[in-house]
Amino acid sequence: MGILSSEKYDNIQKMRQPNRIKSNAILLNGSEIDTLTNHEWSMICRDYTEIVLSRSAPHHKLRCVKEFQSIGSSVLMAGDGANDVPALKTANLSVAMGSGNRIAADI
């Protein structure tokens, strides 16, 4: 999946800077998700309206969906494969593309 946007994305290093000028979006990769503290999850869920994941495993995607839902947010999950099914199933609204749509429809 590709995302084309003129939005400026933060990354984990920028988010951790104390006097940053924050944007509305953050780009996280799977290995970074494993290092996030509860305080950082709180910052991400509070400060960002958009999270973009890269190189993430199914449990990373599911964790992100659950973290946003835990603060009362509604989550849209878009996925294109079988590894997206846990997050697609948990999200408030799911969009399954490609081969993932048949698998997601069966759950």
Secondary structure, DSSP 8 states (H G I E B T S, - for coil): -----S--EE-HHHHT-TT----SEEEEEHHHHTT--HHHHHHHHHH-SEEEEES--HHHHHHHHHHHHHTT---EEEE-SGGGHHHHHHSSEEEE-TTHHHHHHT-
